[in-house]
Amino acid sequence: MEYEEIPVAITPLEERRFDFDLMENQSFNYYRITCDGKVLYIDENFDYIEGDMPVEWRKPAIARLQTLIKAREHPDGP
């Protein structure tokens, strides 16, 4: 799964574009979220692993990722 240049509202007046990638390895899957040279790694439960992304960007970015996953799993709606 890969999404590029997805708009995310950080605040009502600030929007940034994020890339979302599902990363896979032998032990577990995780997500990499990037924006403006910053990165956030989260596990399949959306828990923080590591990264240098500003804290105020994390919650909106993770919420957008959850929306993208839900839309992918249920393309015809809930």
PDB file of N, CA, C and O in Angstrom:
ATOM      1  N   MET A   1       0.844  -1.163   0.000  1.00  0.00           N
ATOM      2  CA  MET A   1       0.000   0.000   0.000  1.00  0.00           C
ATOM      3  C   MET A   1       0.892   1.229   0.000  1.00  0.00           C
ATOM      4  O   MET A   1       1.811   1.352   0.809  1.00  0.00           O
ATOM      5  N   GLU A   2       0.611   2.105  -0.894  1.00  0.00           N
ATOM      6  CA  GLU A   2       1.380   3.341  -0.961  1.00  0.00           C
ATOM      7  C   GLU A   2       0.472   4.466  -1.426  1.00  0.00           C
ATOM      8  O   GLU A   2      -0.243   4.345  -2.421  1.00  0.00           O
ATOM      9  N   TYR A   3       0.519   5.550  -0.689  1.00  0.00           N
ATOM     10  CA  TYR A   3      -0.218   6.753  -1.059  1.00  0.00           C
ATOM     11  C   TYR A   3       0.764   7.913  -1.039  1.00  0.00           C
ATOM     12  O   TYR A   3       1.570   8.040  -0.117  1.00  0.00           O
ATOM     13  N   GLU A   4       0.694   8.758  -2.061  1.00  0.00           N
ATOM     14  CA  GLU A   4       1.625   9.877  -2.157  1.00  0.00           C
ATOM     15  C   GLU A   4       0.880  11.199  -2.259  1.00  0.00           C
ATOM     16  O   GLU A   4      -0.187  11.297  -2.865  1.00  0.00           O
ATOM     17  N   GLU A   5       1.483  12.212  -1.642  1.00  0.00           N
ATOM     18  CA  GLU A   5       0.981  13.585  -1.724  1.00  0.00           C
ATOM     19  C   GLU A   5      -0.477  13.705  -1.266  1.00  0.00           C
ATOM     20  O   GLU A   5      -1.283  14.377  -1.910  1.00  0.00           O
ATOM     21  N   ILE A   6      -0.804  13.058  -0.165  1.00  0.00           N
ATOM     22  CA  ILE A   6      -2.159  13.095   0.379  1.00  0.00           C
ATOM     23  C   ILE A   6      -2.281  14.316   1.295  1.00  0.00           C
ATOM     24  O   ILE A   6      -1.488  14.468   2.224  1.00  0.00           O
ATOM     25  N   PRO A   7      -3.263  15.186   1.044  1.00  0.00           N
ATOM     26  CA  PRO A   7      -3.417  16.366   1.893  1.00  0.00           C
ATOM     27  C   PRO A   7      -3.931  15.995   3.286  1.00  0.00           C
ATOM     28  O   PRO A   7      -4.829  15.165   3.435  1.00  0.00           O
ATOM     29  N   VAL A   8      -3.345  16.625   4.292  1.00  0.00           N
ATOM     30  CA  VAL A   8      -3.744  16.421   5.688  1.00  0.00           C
ATOM     31  C   VAL A   8      -3.845  17.796   6.342  1.00  0.00           C
ATOM     32  O   VAL A   8      -2.906  18.591   6.289  1.00  0.00           O
ATOM     33  N   ALA A   9      -4.992  18.065   6.958  1.00  0.00           N
ATOM     34  CA  ALA A   9      -5.178  19.321   7.685  1.00  0.00           C
ATOM     35  C   ALA A   9      -4.526  19.194   9.058  1.00  0.00           C
ATOM     36  O   ALA A   9      -4.963  18.400   9.891  1.00  0.00           O
ATOM     37  N   ILE A  10      -3.489  19.972   9.284  1.00  0.00           N
ATOM     38  CA  ILE A  10      -2.804  19.989  10.574  1.00  0.00           C
ATOM     39  C   ILE A  10      -3.588  20.864  11.553  1.00  0.00           C
ATOM     40  O   ILE A  10      -3.787  20.499  12.711  1.00  0.00           O
ATOM     41  N   THR A  11      -4.022  22.006  11.073  1.00  0.00           N
ATOM     42  CA  THR A  11      -4.907  22.921  11.801  1.00  0.00           C
ATOM     43  C   THR A  11      -5.923  23.411  10.771  1.00  0.00           C
ATOM     44  O   THR A  11      -5.778  23.128   9.582  1.00  0.00           O
ATOM     45  N   PRO A  12      -6.948  24.141  11.207  1.00  0.00           N
ATOM     46  CA  PRO A  12      -7.900  24.667  10.219  1.00  0.00           C
ATOM     47  C   PRO A  12      -7.246  25.549   9.148  1.00  0.00           C
ATOM     48  O   PRO A  12      -7.793  25.704   8.056  1.00  0.00           O
ATOM     49  N   LEU A  13      -6.082  26.123   9.458  1.00  0.00           N
ATOM     50  CA  LEU A  13      -5.418  27.014   8.505  1.00  0.00           C
ATOM     51  C   LEU A  13      -4.159  26.421   7.877  1.00  0.00           C
ATOM     52  O   LEU A  13      -3.541  27.058   7.023  1.00  0.00           O
ATOM     53  N   GLU A  14      -3.775  25.226   8.281  1.00  0.00           N
ATOM     54  CA  GLU A  14      -2.533  24.633   7.773  1.00  0.00           C
ATOM     55  C   GLU A  14      -2.788  23.240   7.217  1.00  0.00           C
ATOM     56  O   GLU A  14      -3.343  22.372   7.891  1.00  0.00           O
ATOM     57  N   GLU A  15      -2.370  23.049   5.971  1.00  0.00           N
ATOM     58  CA  GLU A  15      -2.481  21.745   5.323  1.00  0.00           C
ATOM     59  C   GLU A  15      -1.111  21.361   4.775  1.00  0.00           C
ATOM     60  O   GLU A  15      -0.392  22.200   4.233  1.00  0.00           O
ATOM     61  N   ARG A  16      -0.763  20.100   4.920  1.00  0.00           N
ATOM     62  CA  ARG A  16       0.498  19.582   4.390  1.00  0.00           C
ATOM     63  C   ARG A  16       0.202  18.323   3.599  1.00  0.00           C
ATOM     64  O   ARG A  16      -0.855  17.711   3.752  1.00  0.00           O
ATOM     65  N   ARG A  17       1.152  17.941   2.748  1.00  0.00           N
ATOM     66  CA  ARG A  17       0.994  16.728   1.943  1.00  0.00           C
ATOM     67  C   ARG A  17       1.914  15.640   2.484  1.00  0.00           C
ATOM     68  O   ARG A  17       3.110  15.852   2.683  1.00  0.00           O
ATOM     69  N   PHE A  18       1.328  14.478   2.713  1.00  0.00           N
ATOM     70  CA  PHE A  18       2.026  13.353   3.318  1.00  0.00           C
ATOM     71  C   PHE A  18       2.075  12.171   2.364  1.00  0.00           C
ATOM     72  O   PHE A  18       1.212  12.011   1.500  1.00  0.00           O
ATOM     73  N   ASP A  19       3.104  11.345   2.538  1.00  0.00           N
ATOM     74  CA  ASP A  19       3.204  10.052   1.859  1.00  0.00           C
ATOM     75  C   ASP A  19       3.036   8.972   2.918  1.00  0.00           C
ATOM     76  O   ASP A  19       3.560   9.089   4.026  1.00  0.00           O
ATOM     77  N   PHE A  20       2.300   7.919   2.569  1.00  0.00           N
ATOM     78  CA  PHE A  20       2.030   6.813   3.483  1.00  0.00           C
ATOM     79  C   PHE A  20       2.457   5.517   2.812  1.00  0.00           C
ATOM     80  O   PHE A  20       2.079   5.254   1.671  1.00  0.00           O
ATOM     81  N   ASP A  21       3.239   4.711   3.511  1.00  0.00           N
ATOM     82  CA  ASP A  21       3.711   3.434   2.972  1.00  0.00           C
ATOM     83  C   ASP A  21       3.553   2.337   4.013  1.00  0.00           C
ATOM     84  O   ASP A  21       3.836   2.543   5.193  1.00  0.00           O
ATOM     85  N   LEU A  22       3.099   1.167   3.567  1.00  0.00           N
ATOM     86  CA  LEU A  22       3.102  -0.024   4.414  1.00  0.00           C
ATOM     87  C   LEU A  22       4.436  -0.715   4.196  1.00  0.00           C
ATOM     88  O   LEU A  22       4.786  -1.066   3.069  1.00  0.00           O
ATOM     89  N   MET A  23       5.168  -0.906   5.263  1.00  0.00           N
ATOM     90  CA  MET A  23       6.475  -1.550   5.207  1.00  0.00           C
ATOM     91  C   MET A  23       6.332  -2.953   5.791  1.00  0.00           C
ATOM     92  O   MET A  23       5.652  -3.147   6.798  1.00  0.00           O
ATOM     93  N   GLU A  24       6.973  -3.920   5.156  1.00  0.00           N
ATOM     94  CA  GLU A  24       6.869  -5.295   5.627  1.00  0.00           C
ATOM     95  C   GLU A  24       8.254  -5.860   5.887  1.00  0.00           C
ATOM     96  O   GLU A  24       9.194  -5.622   5.128  1.00  0.00           O
ATOM     97  N   ASN A  25       8.363  -6.612   6.972  1.00  0.00           N
ATOM     98  CA  ASN A  25       9.583  -7.366   7.214  1.00  0.00           C
ATOM     99  C   ASN A  25       9.195  -8.739   7.747  1.00  0.00           C
ATOM    100  O   ASN A  25       8.006  -9.050   7.817  1.00  0.00           O
ATOM    101  N   GLN A  26      10.140  -9.549   8.115  1.00  0.00           N
ATOM    102  CA  GLN A  26       9.848 -10.921   8.526  1.00  0.00           C
ATOM    103  C   GLN A  26       9.080 -10.990   9.837  1.00  0.00           C
ATOM    104  O   GLN A  26       8.315 -11.931  10.048  1.00  0.00           O
ATOM    105  N   SER A  27       9.263 -10.029  10.712  1.00  0.00           N
ATOM    106  CA  SER A  27       8.653 -10.081  12.038  1.00  0.00           C
ATOM    107  C   SER A  27       7.272  -9.430  12.107  1.00  0.00           C
ATOM    108  O   SER A  27       6.357  -9.965  12.734  1.00  0.00           O
ATOM    109  N   PHE A  28       7.128  -8.275  11.460  1.00  0.00           N
ATOM    110  CA  PHE A  28       5.868  -7.542  11.564  1.00  0.00           C
ATOM    111  C   PHE A  28       5.778  -6.503  10.452  1.00  0.00           C
ATOM    112  O   PHE A  28       6.764  -6.205   9.778  1.00  0.00           O
ATOM    113  N   ASN A  29       4.597  -5.968  10.278  1.00  0.00           N
ATOM    114  CA  ASN A  29       4.373  -4.884   9.329  1.00  0.00           C
ATOM    115  C   ASN A  29       4.276  -3.574  10.101  1.00  0.00           C
ATOM    116  O   ASN A  29       3.873  -3.550  11.264  1.00  0.00           O
ATOM    117  N   TYR A  30       4.648  -2.495   9.440  1.00  0.00           N
ATOM    118  CA  TYR A  30       4.558  -1.180  10.059  1.00  0.00           C
ATOM    119  C   TYR A  30       4.346  -0.152   8.966  1.00  0.00           C
ATOM    120  O   TYR A  30       4.499  -0.449   7.781  1.00  0.00           O
ATOM    121  N   TYR A  31       3.994   1.056   9.367  1.00  0.00           N
ATOM    122  CA  TYR A  31       3.752   2.136   8.426  1.00  0.00           C
ATOM    123  C   TYR A  31       4.845   3.185   8.546  1.00  0.00           C
ATOM    124  O   TYR A  31       5.348   3.477   9.631  1.00  0.00           O
ATOM    125  N   ARG A  32       5.194   3.739   7.389  1.00  0.00           N
ATOM    126  CA  ARG A  32       6.107   4.880   7.343  1.00  0.00           C
ATOM    127  C   ARG A  32       5.310   6.053   6.785  1.00  0.00           C
ATOM    128  O   ARG A  32       4.719   5.960   5.709  1.00  0.00           O
ATOM    129  N   ILE A  33       5.300   7.137   7.517  1.00  0.00           N
ATOM    130  CA  ILE A  33       4.615   8.355   7.093  1.00  0.00           C
ATOM    131  C   ILE A  33       5.684   9.428   6.942  1.00  0.00           C
ATOM    132  O   ILE A  33       6.479   9.650   7.856  1.00  0.00           O
ATOM    133  N   THR A  34       5.707  10.095   5.788  1.00  0.00           N
ATOM    134  CA  THR A  34       6.707  11.128   5.557  1.00  0.00           C
ATOM    135  C   THR A  34       6.052  12.425   5.081  1.00  0.00           C
ATOM    136  O   THR A  34       5.002  12.423   4.437  1.00  0.00           O
ATOM    137  N   CYS A  35       6.716  13.535   5.426  1.00  0.00           N
ATOM    138  CA  CYS A  35       6.263  14.854   4.996  1.00  0.00           C
ATOM    139  C   CYS A  35       7.398  15.843   5.209  1.00  0.00           C
ATOM    140  O   CYS A  35       7.968  15.912   6.298  1.00  0.00           O
ATOM    141  N   ASP A  36       7.724  16.597   4.187  1.00  0.00           N
ATOM    142  CA  ASP A  36       8.732  17.663   4.296  1.00  0.00           C
ATOM    143  C   ASP A  36      10.029  17.194   4.951  1.00  0.00           C
ATOM    144  O   ASP A  36      10.609  17.907   5.770  1.00  0.00           O
ATOM    145  N   GLY A  37      10.478  16.002   4.592  1.00  0.00           N
ATOM    146  CA  GLY A  37      11.731  15.481   5.116  1.00  0.00           C
ATOM    147  C   GLY A  37      11.649  14.889   6.512  1.00  0.00           C
ATOM    148  O   GLY A  37      12.657  14.422   7.042  1.00  0.00           O
ATOM    149  N   LYS A  38      10.476  14.898   7.112  1.00  0.00           N
ATOM    150  CA  LYS A  38      10.261  14.308   8.438  1.00  0.00           C
ATOM    151  C   LYS A  38       9.623  12.935   8.264  1.00  0.00           C
ATOM    152  O   LYS A  38       8.902  12.694   7.296  1.00  0.00           O
ATOM    153  N   VAL A  39       9.894  12.036   9.213  1.00  0.00           N
ATOM    154  CA  VAL A  39       9.380  10.670   9.103  1.00  0.00           C
ATOM    155  C   VAL A  39       8.793  10.218  10.436  1.00  0.00           C
ATOM    156  O   VAL A  39       9.239  10.627  11.508  1.00  0.00           O
ATOM    157  N   LEU A  40       7.781   9.363  10.337  1.00  0.00           N
ATOM    158  CA  LEU A  40       7.156   8.750  11.504  1.00  0.00           C
ATOM    159  C   LEU A  40       6.940   7.279  11.180  1.00  0.00           C
ATOM    160  O   LEU A  40       6.370   6.943  10.142  1.00  0.00           O
ATOM    161  N   TYR A  41       7.390   6.413  12.061  1.00  0.00           N
ATOM    162  CA  TYR A  41       7.145   4.979  11.938  1.00  0.00           C
ATOM    163  C   TYR A  41       6.158   4.578  13.022  1.00  0.00           C
ATOM    164  O   TYR A  41       6.352   4.890  14.197  1.00  0.00           O
ATOM    165  N   ILE A  42       5.087   3.876  12.619  1.00  0.00           N
ATOM    166  CA  ILE A  42       4.097   3.380  13.570  1.00  0.00           C
ATOM    167  C   ILE A  42       3.811   1.920  13.260  1.00  0.00           C
ATOM    168  O   ILE A  42       3.983   1.470  12.128  1.00  0.00           O
ATOM    169  N   ASP A  43       3.372   1.186  14.274  1.00  0.00           N
ATOM    170  CA  ASP A  43       3.078  -0.226  14.060  1.00  0.00           C
ATOM    171  C   ASP A  43       1.655  -0.400  13.530  1.00  0.00           C
ATOM    172  O   ASP A  43       0.949   0.578  13.285  1.00  0.00           O
ATOM    173  N   GLU A  44       1.242  -1.659  13.358  1.00  0.00           N
ATOM    174  CA  GLU A  44      -0.083  -1.943  12.801  1.00  0.00           C
ATOM    175  C   GLU A  44      -1.221  -1.479  13.703  1.00  0.00           C
ATOM    176  O   GLU A  44      -2.359  -1.348  13.253  1.00  0.00           O
ATOM    177  N   ASN A  45      -0.916  -1.231  14.967  1.00  0.00           N
ATOM    178  CA  ASN A  45      -1.913  -0.719  15.910  1.00  0.00           C
ATOM    179  C   ASN A  45      -1.857   0.801  16.006  1.00  0.00           C
ATOM    180  O   ASN A  45      -2.514   1.404  16.855  1.00  0.00           O
ATOM    181  N   PHE A  46      -1.068   1.413  15.130  1.00  0.00           N
ATOM    182  CA  PHE A  46      -0.900   2.861  15.044  1.00  0.00           C
ATOM    183  C   PHE A  46      -0.169   3.440  16.257  1.00  0.00           C
ATOM    184  O   PHE A  46      -0.333   4.614  16.590  1.00  0.00           O
ATOM    185  N   ASP A  47       0.629   2.611  16.905  1.00  0.00           N
ATOM    186  CA  ASP A  47       1.440   3.063  18.030  1.00  0.00           C
ATOM    187  C   ASP A  47       2.807   3.517  17.529  1.00  0.00           C
ATOM    188  O   ASP A  47       3.359   2.942  16.592  1.00  0.00           O
ATOM    189  N   TYR A  48       3.339   4.545  18.160  1.00  0.00           N
ATOM    190  CA  TYR A  48       4.625   5.140  17.807  1.00  0.00           C
ATOM    191  C   TYR A  48       5.759   4.127  17.940  1.00  0.00           C
ATOM    192  O   TYR A  48       5.867   3.424  18.945  1.00  0.00           O
ATOM    193  N   ILE A  49       6.603   4.063  16.907  1.00  0.00           N
ATOM    194  CA  ILE A  49       7.835   3.280  16.969  1.00  0.00           C
ATOM    195  C   ILE A  49       9.010   4.247  17.092  1.00  0.00           C
ATOM    196  O   ILE A  49       9.763   4.208  18.065  1.00  0.00           O
ATOM    197  N   GLU A  50       9.156   5.122  16.082  1.00  0.00           N
ATOM    198  CA  GLU A  50      10.210   6.133  16.119  1.00  0.00           C
ATOM    199  C   GLU A  50       9.968   7.153  15.024  1.00  0.00           C
ATOM    200  O   GLU A  50       9.100   6.966  14.172  1.00  0.00           O
ATOM    201  N   GLY A  51      10.742   8.235  15.048  1.00  0.00           N
ATOM    202  CA  GLY A  51      10.653   9.237  14.002  1.00  0.00           C
ATOM    203  C   GLY A  51      10.939  10.632  14.521  1.00  0.00           C
ATOM    204  O   GLY A  51      11.006  10.876  15.725  1.00  0.00           O
ATOM    205  N   ASP A  52      11.107  11.544  13.561  1.00  0.00           N
ATOM    206  CA  ASP A  52      11.392  12.932  13.908  1.00  0.00           C
ATOM    207  C   ASP A  52      10.272  13.882  13.488  1.00  0.00           C
ATOM    208  O   ASP A  52      10.460  15.099  13.465  1.00  0.00           O
ATOM    209  N   MET A  53       9.111  13.326  13.157  1.00  0.00           N
ATOM    210  CA  MET A  53       7.979  14.148  12.752  1.00  0.00           C
ATOM    211  C   MET A  53       7.481  14.961  13.955  1.00  0.00           C
ATOM    212  O   MET A  53       7.375  14.430  15.060  1.00  0.00           O
ATOM    213  N   PRO A  54       7.177  16.250  13.739  1.00  0.00           N
ATOM    214  CA  PRO A  54       6.660  17.062  14.839  1.00  0.00           C
ATOM    215  C   PRO A  54       5.415  16.425  15.471  1.00  0.00           C
ATOM    216  O   PRO A  54       4.557  15.881  14.775  1.00  0.00           O
ATOM    217  N   VAL A  55       5.339  16.505  16.767  1.00  0.00           N
ATOM    218  CA  VAL A  55       4.245  15.877  17.514  1.00  0.00           C
ATOM    219  C   VAL A  55       2.885  16.359  17.016  1.00  0.00           C
ATOM    220  O   VAL A  55       1.948  15.567  16.920  1.00  0.00           O
ATOM    221  N   GLU A  56       2.769  17.639  16.702  1.00  0.00           N
ATOM    222  CA  GLU A  56       1.475  18.181  16.280  1.00  0.00           C
ATOM    223  C   GLU A  56       1.024  17.666  14.912  1.00  0.00           C
ATOM    224  O   GLU A  56      -0.149  17.811  14.569  1.00  0.00           O
ATOM    225  N   TRP A  57       1.904  17.081  14.136  1.00  0.00           N
ATOM    226  CA  TRP A  57       1.537  16.496  12.841  1.00  0.00           C
ATOM    227  C   TRP A  57       1.076  15.053  12.984  1.00  0.00           C
ATOM    228  O   TRP A  57       0.341  14.556  12.131  1.00  0.00           O
ATOM    229  N   ARG A  58       1.487  14.381  14.030  1.00  0.00           N
ATOM    230  CA  ARG A  58       1.294  12.930  14.149  1.00  0.00           C
ATOM    231  C   ARG A  58      -0.170  12.516  14.173  1.00  0.00           C
ATOM    232  O   ARG A  58      -0.588  11.676  13.376  1.00  0.00           O
ATOM    233  N   LYS A  59      -0.947  13.089  15.070  1.00  0.00           N
ATOM    234  CA  LYS A  59      -2.344  12.678  15.211  1.00  0.00           C
ATOM    235  C   LYS A  59      -3.138  12.892  13.921  1.00  0.00           C
ATOM    236  O   LYS A  59      -3.845  11.977  13.497  1.00  0.00           O
ATOM    237  N   PRO A  60      -3.051  14.071  13.275  1.00  0.00           N
ATOM    238  CA  PRO A  60      -3.783  14.243  12.015  1.00  0.00           C
ATOM    239  C   PRO A  60      -3.306  13.283  10.918  1.00  0.00           C
ATOM    240  O   PRO A  60      -4.118  12.790  10.135  1.00  0.00           O
ATOM    241  N   ALA A  61      -2.004  13.016  10.859  1.00  0.00           N
ATOM    242  CA  ALA A  61      -1.475  12.104   9.836  1.00  0.00           C
ATOM    243  C   ALA A  61      -1.958  10.676  10.074  1.00  0.00           C
ATOM    244  O   ALA A  61      -2.343   9.985   9.131  1.00  0.00           O
ATOM    245  N   ILE A  62      -1.938  10.236  11.320  1.00  0.00           N
ATOM    246  CA  ILE A  62      -2.408   8.880  11.636  1.00  0.00           C
ATOM    247  C   ILE A  62      -3.903   8.760  11.368  1.00  0.00           C
ATOM    248  O   ILE A  62      -4.357   7.734  10.861  1.00  0.00           O
ATOM    249  N   ALA A  63      -4.668   9.785  11.700  1.00  0.00           N
ATOM    250  CA  ALA A  63      -6.106   9.763  11.425  1.00  0.00           C
ATOM    251  C   ALA A  63      -6.368   9.653   9.926  1.00  0.00           C
ATOM    252  O   ALA A  63      -7.274   8.936   9.501  1.00  0.00           O
ATOM    253  N   ARG A  64      -5.579  10.361   9.131  1.00  0.00           N
ATOM    254  CA  ARG A  64      -5.743  10.292   7.666  1.00  0.00           C
ATOM    255  C   ARG A  64      -5.388   8.903   7.159  1.00  0.00           C
ATOM    256  O   ARG A  64      -6.078   8.371   6.289  1.00  0.00           O
ATOM    257  N   LEU A  65      -4.327   8.308   7.687  1.00  0.00           N
ATOM    258  CA  LEU A  65      -3.950   6.949   7.314  1.00  0.00           C
ATOM    259  C   LEU A  65      -5.078   5.977   7.643  1.00  0.00           C
ATOM    260  O   LEU A  65      -5.397   5.110   6.829  1.00  0.00           O
ATOM    261  N   GLN A  66      -5.678   6.103   8.805  1.00  0.00           N
ATOM    262  CA  GLN A  66      -6.779   5.222   9.185  1.00  0.00           C
ATOM    263  C   GLN A  66      -7.952   5.367   8.218  1.00  0.00           C
ATOM    264  O   GLN A  66      -8.593   4.377   7.866  1.00  0.00           O
ATOM    265  N   THR A  67      -8.232   6.591   7.790  1.00  0.00           N
ATOM    266  CA  THR A  67      -9.296   6.832   6.814  1.00  0.00           C
ATOM    267  C   THR A  67      -8.969   6.168   5.477  1.00  0.00           C
ATOM    268  O   THR A  67      -9.843   5.565   4.855  1.00  0.00           O
ATOM    269  N   LEU A  68      -7.724   6.275   5.036  1.00  0.00           N
ATOM    270  CA  LEU A  68      -7.309   5.648   3.777  1.00  0.00           C
ATOM    271  C   LEU A  68      -7.432   4.128   3.849  1.00  0.00           C
ATOM    272  O   LEU A  68      -7.890   3.495   2.899  1.00  0.00           O
ATOM    273  N   ILE A  69      -7.028   3.548   4.963  1.00  0.00           N
ATOM    274  CA  ILE A  69      -7.111   2.094   5.130  1.00  0.00           C
ATOM    275  C   ILE A  69      -8.565   1.644   5.124  1.00  0.00           C
ATOM    276  O   ILE A  69      -8.911   0.653   4.482  1.00  0.00           O
ATOM    277  N   LYS A  70      -9.409   2.368   5.835  1.00  0.00           N
ATOM    278  CA  LYS A  70     -10.832   2.026   5.895  1.00  0.00           C
ATOM    279  C   LYS A  70     -11.463   2.103   4.503  1.00  0.00           C
ATOM    280  O   LYS A  70     -12.239   1.225   4.125  1.00  0.00           O
ATOM    281  N   ALA A  71     -11.136   3.143   3.748  1.00  0.00           N
ATOM    282  CA  ALA A  71     -11.673   3.291   2.393  1.00  0.00           C
ATOM    283  C   ALA A  71     -11.182   2.173   1.483  1.00  0.00           C
ATOM    284  O   ALA A  71     -11.918   1.708   0.612  1.00  0.00           O
ATOM    285  N   ARG A  72      -9.958   1.747   1.679  1.00  0.00           N
ATOM    286  CA  ARG A  72      -9.402   0.657   0.866  1.00  0.00           C
ATOM    287  C   ARG A  72     -10.077  -0.673   1.195  1.00  0.00           C
ATOM    288  O   ARG A  72     -10.357  -1.472   0.302  1.00  0.00           O
ATOM    289  N   GLU A  73     -10.335  -0.902   2.480  1.00  0.00           N
ATOM    290  CA  GLU A  73     -10.959  -2.153   2.908  1.00  0.00           C
ATOM    291  C   GLU A  73     -12.444  -2.206   2.582  1.00  0.00           C
ATOM    292  O   GLU A  73     -12.999  -3.287   2.384  1.00  0.00           O
ATOM    293  N   HIS A  74     -13.091  -1.046   2.525  1.00  0.00           N
ATOM    294  CA  HIS A  74     -14.532  -0.963   2.268  1.00  0.00           C
ATOM    295  C   HIS A  74     -14.789   0.072   1.176  1.00  0.00           C
ATOM    296  O   HIS A  74     -15.296   1.155   1.471  1.00  0.00           O
ATOM    297  N   PRO A  75     -14.452  -0.234  -0.081  1.00  0.00           N
ATOM    298  CA  PRO A  75     -14.562   0.763  -1.154  1.00  0.00           C
ATOM    299  C   PRO A  75     -15.986   1.255  -1.417  1.00  0.00           C
ATOM    300  O   PRO A  75     -16.173   2.324  -1.999  1.00  0.00           O
ATOM    301  N   ASP A  76     -16.987   0.487  -0.995  1.00  0.00           N
ATOM    302  CA  ASP A  76     -18.375   0.894  -1.218  1.00  0.00           C
ATOM    303  C   ASP A  76     -18.992   1.565  -0.003  1.00  0.00           C
ATOM    304  O   ASP A  76     -20.202   1.785   0.034  1.00  0.00           O
ATOM    305  N   GLY A  77     -18.174   1.893   0.993  1.00  0.00           N
ATOM    306  CA  GLY A  77     -18.666   2.541   2.205  1.00  0.00           C
ATOM    307  C   GLY A  77     -18.628   1.594   3.387  1.00  0.00           C
ATOM    308  O   GLY A  77     -18.241   0.434   3.250  1.00  0.00           O
ATOM    309  N   PRO A  78     -19.037   2.097   4.565  1.00  0.00           N
ATOM    310  CA  PRO A  78     -18.947   1.295   5.806  1.00  0.00           C
ATOM    311  C   PRO A  78     -19.752   0.047   5.803  1.00  0.00           C
ATOM    312  O   PRO A  78     -19.748  -0.693   6.786  1.00  0.00           O
TER     313      PRO A  78
END
